[in-house]
Amino acid sequence: MLERHPGGECALIVQLDFGESSIAERREEVCLLAESAGAAVCATIEGKRKFPDSATYAGKGKVQEIADAVVLHQADVVIFNHALTPAQERNLERALHCRVIDRTSLILDIFAQRAQSSDGKLQVELAQLEHLATRLVRGWTHLERQQGGIGLRGPGETQLETDRRLLGKRVKLLRERLRRLERQRGVQRRSRLRNDVLTVSLVGYTNAGKSTLFNALTHADAYAADQLFATLDTTSRKLWLGEAGNIVVADTVGFIRDLPHELVAAFHATLEATSRADLLLHVVDSASPIREEQMAEVEKVLAQIGARDVRQIVVLNKLDLTELPSAAERDEYGKIIRIRLSARRGDGLELLRGALAELALEKRRYRDQPPADLLFVPDSMGSVSPL
């Protein structure tokens, strides 16, 4: 049991087992999420079920166990590491006499705390409003912030009934602002394409070391910490690679298991840059016992945002924790597909820079010498004519 931080909220974690794999890792992850939101985990409640209870998700007996733990530990909030329906959330709050939030609300809360840029804040607010619009647990409004705490940041709450007309107007305004930002990014992307600059996006599971790698490559000062979702706002920097010239490297928000759909939709403008990149550096925590599962979750999100077919290099980070040597692996065609390095210690960074330089030169050669099959196009009669 962790000590309660002064002034922090005491969070009770509920993790139920429905036959999934890696339950221990799931429990550890949600505890890290709660700590990232500013809470201290005072206790965890576990249990096995064949399927969720329709009324309370956990079932009558387990709810009573949770209620006893709430009283014993004087918990401020109960966090279910699952997705709750509005009715389940309402029934649980009535039974536990305590604030109840689910995994989605917890992640949204962390995003609300971490967003720094204006567009990041807009995207988080839109995601929260769209999520809260389905929750009839408590009255709230996006215009007031009367009470803080996990699950309550961002739009805020009120005792009055939801003003759906104001909500709809606010959501419409946010979407329009985000559309304008998306158009601006489109202009910037077209400018880079005209300049034939290789664009690289760092993707990966949260806390895999993307920001540390980004800083090591570009000598930037992006915030990097050993916590989940340390980076939220996308940061781009130029990287000089000698004869290969400049490339653009972007550090993006980390992905996580069961990433809320509201976030994926709201962050579409940001994540779209990933789908339009020339190359993805898929950063992996090589010391994690569930790295294969984490990689699969990242691939799942990439498919959602239309980036599944973008070329990838897998970067196995944190080799300083595995004591393996740095190395680069190529496929049967000689293309680098995997690099093992330590962003924190710097081991293997030259291998990655070399791979990026190769790709930048390859893109330049493709521009100067297009493949032979592109030198001819069919004319209006169907025959082939030279360009």
N, C-alpha and C positions, 0 to 999 in steps of 0.2 A: 504494500500500500504506500502511495506517495504522500509526502507531506503537503499540506495545503499552503499555497503561497499567500503571504500577507496581502489582503485586499483582493485576492483572486476568488473565482467561483469554484466551489466544490462540485465536481462532475461525477456522476455515477454512470458507468458504461455498461450497456447491455449488448451481449454478443451471443446470438443463438446459432446453433448448428443444425442446418437442414441437410446435412450430408455433403457439404462442399469440402473442398480440399483447403489445406493451409489455414485452419481456423486460428492457430496460435499467431501466425503472421498477421491475419486480419485483425485480431484483438490488439496486437502491438501497434498496428498502423492507426487504428482509431484512437488509441491512447495518445499517439504522437499528434494526430489531428487536433484532439482536445487541448493538448498543451500548446499547440501552435495558435489556437484560438484564445489562449490566455487563461485556461482553467487548470486546476490541479485534479488529477484523477484520484478520488478518494476510495473507490472500490469498483470492481467489475463483477457483473452477474452473468453467468453462463448457463446454458441449458440446451437440451436436444429436443427437436420436434420434427415430425414428419412434414408438416406444412403450417403456415402461419394461421393464427386464430383470426377470424374475420372481424371480431369486435375489438380485441386488444393486442393482436399480433402475437403476444407471448402466452396467452392462456391465463385462466383465473388463478391457479396455484402459483405460477411464476410471477404474476403481477403482485400477489400478496408478499412474495419474497422480496421483490423490488421495493414495495412500500415499506417493509420493515427496515431494509437497508437505507432507504431515504431518511427515516427517522434516526437510525443509529448513527449515520455519518453526517446528519444535518446537510444533506445534499441540496445544492441550489438548482441543479438541472440534471435531468436524466437524458442521456444520449444513446439512442438506439443506432447501432451500426447497420441499419437496414433502412429501406424506404417505407415509410408509414403513409397510410391514407389519411386524409383530413379527419375522417370519423375515428380511426384508431388513435390518432393523436389527441383528439378531444376526449375520448373515453379514458385514455391513460392519464391525462391531466386531472380528470375528475376523481379517478381512483387513487392516484398517488399524491394529490394535493401539492403538486410540484410541476414546474415547467418541464415539458418534454419536447425534444427535437429529434429529428432523424438525421441520417448521414448527409442527405442533400442540404439541409439547412445548415449543418455544421460547416460543410465545404463553402457554401455561399457566404457564411459569416467570415471565414478566413479571407476569402477574396475581398470582402468589403473592407477589412482591415488593411490589406496589403496593396490595394490599388492606389497608385500615386499619380499617374497621368490622367488628364481630363477624359480621354477616350476610354481608359481602363475603368474609371469611376462610372462613366455612362454605361458601359457594358455590364458591370456588376449590378448597378441599380436596375437595369432592365431585367436581368436574370432574376433578381430578388423579387421584383414586382410581379413577374409572370409566375414565379413559384408561389408567392403569397396570395395571389389572386385565387388559387385553388384551395387555400386553407381557410376554413371557417371556424377555426379554433378560438380566435380572439379578434376583436375589432382592431383595425389599424388604419393608418393613413401614411402616404409617402411624404406628407408635408410637415410632420412633427417627429421629434426624437425625444420623447418624454422619459424613456427608460432604456438603460444600456443592458449589456449582458449578451451571452452567446445566443445566437438565433434572433436577436432583436436589433442588431445594428443595421444601418443602411436606411431602409424606408421608415423605420420606427413604428409606433403603435399608438392607439388612442382607445378610449372607452366607447366612443361613438360608433355607430354602424359604418360599414365600409362605404365610402363615397365612390361608387363605381364609375360615375361620369368623370370625376376628376382623375381617377385611375386610368381610364381609357385615354383621356387627353394626354396624360403624362407618358404613357407607354408609346402613344403615337408620336409624340415629340422626340422621345429618345430614339425611336427607330429611324426617324428622319435625320437626326443628327448623325447617327451611326452610318446611314447610307451616304451622307456627305463625306464622312471620313473615309469610307470605302472607295468612293470615287477619287478622293485625293491620293489614296494609296495606289490606285490604278494608274494615275498619271505618273507617279514616281516609279512604278514598276516598268511602264513603257519607256521611260527615260533610261532606265538601267539596261533594258533590252536593246535600245538603240546604241548604247555604248558597249554592248557585248560584255557586260560585267557578269562574272560568275556569281550567282547568288546561292548562299548556303544557309540553311536553317538548322539549329540544334533542337532536337526533339528527344523525348525520353520520359521515363517515369519520374515522378517528383522525387527530389533529393538524390538523383543519380549523379550529380556533379556537373550539370550543364553550365551553370554560371561560373563555377570555378574554372572550367575548361575555356569558356568564353573569355574570361579575364586573362588567362594564361596565354591564349592565342593573340588577343588584340590589345593587351595591356590596358584594358578598360578597368573601370572601378564599379562594375555592376554588383549589386548586393548579393553576397553569397554566404549562406549559413547552413549548418547541419540541422535543417528543419524542413518540414513539408511546405511546399509552395512559398519558398523564400523569394522566388521571382514570379511576378505576375505580369508586369508591363513588358512588352517586347522592346528590346534594345538592339540597335543595329550599329555596326562599326565597319570601317574599311580595314582590310588586312593586306599589307604589301608583301608580295611573294617573289621579289626579284624580277627575273626576266618574264615571269608569268603576269606581272603587273598587279593591279589591285583587284580584290574580290570583296564582296559584301557578306558579312557573317551576322546572323540574327540569333539572339538568345530569346527563347519563347517560354511560355508557361509550361510547367510540367504536367503530365497526364497522370491519372490515377484510376484505380479500379472503380467501376460504376460512376464515372464522371457524370454529374448531373446534366441531363439533356438541355435544361435551361441555359447552362453555362456554354455548352457547345454551340447552341443557337445564337446566344448573345455575343459570343466572341468570334462569330463567323468572320467578321471583317479582319480581325487579327489573325485567326487561324488560316484564312485564305492565302495569306502570304506564304505559309508553309506549303500549301498545295501547288503554288506557282514557282517554288524555288527550283533551281537546277539540281541541287543535291541536298539530301537530309543526312546529318550526322546523328545517328541514333545512339545516344549516350546511354550506357548500361552500367549499373552498379555490379561489377563482376564479383563482388564479395557477398552479394545478397543470395541467400539460399533459395529464393523464389524468383531469380532473375528471368527464367524462361517464362513464367507466368506474367511478370511485369512487361516483358517484351511483347507478349501476346496482347496485353491490354493496350499498349501503345499502338500496335498495328490495328487494333479494333477502332481506335479513335481516328487514326490516319485514314482508314476506310470511310469513316463518317464524314470527314471534311474533304474527301476527294483527293487525298495525297498518297494513296496506296501504291500508285505506279511511279512515283518519283524515285529516282535513283538514290540508293542508300549506301552509306558506309557505317558499319556497326563499330562503335567505339567502346571497347571494354575498359571502363574507367576503374580507378581505385586499385590498381595492381599493387600499390604499396601495402594494401591490406591482405593481398593474396601471396605476396612475395614471388610472383612470377616475373620473368623478364619481359621487357617491351618487345613487341613484334608486329609485323604486318603480314597479312594473309591475302594472297591473290587467287582469283578463280582460274579456270582452265584457259581463259582468254587473256590472262595477264593483268586483269583489272583488280585493283585493291578493293576488297570487300569487308575486311575486318582489321582493326588496329587495337592493340592492347597497350595502354598507357596509364600514367598517373598524372592527372591534371594538377593535383596539389604539389607533387614533388617535381614535376616537369619531365619525368622519364617518358620517352616515346613521342614527345611533341614534335620533334623534327620529322618523324615518320609521317605524322598527320599533315604537317606543312608540305612535305614532299608530295603526298597524295593529292592535296588541294591544288598544288602547282601543276601537277600532271593534268588534272581535269580542266584547269583554267587554260592551259596551252592547247588541250584537246578541243575545247570550245572555240578557241581562236583559229585553229587549223580548219575546223568544220566550217567556220565563217568564210575563210579565205579559199578553201578548196572543198566545195560541196560534193557529196557523193555523185558518181557518174550517172546514177539513175535519176538524179534531180536536174541533170543538164538538158533533158528533153521533156517536153510536155505534149499531150495530145492536142491537135488543132480541132477546129469545130467539126471537121469531117471524120474525126476519129483516128487519123493518121498521126504519126509522131513527127514533130518538127523540132529543130534545135531552138534553144532559147535565144 
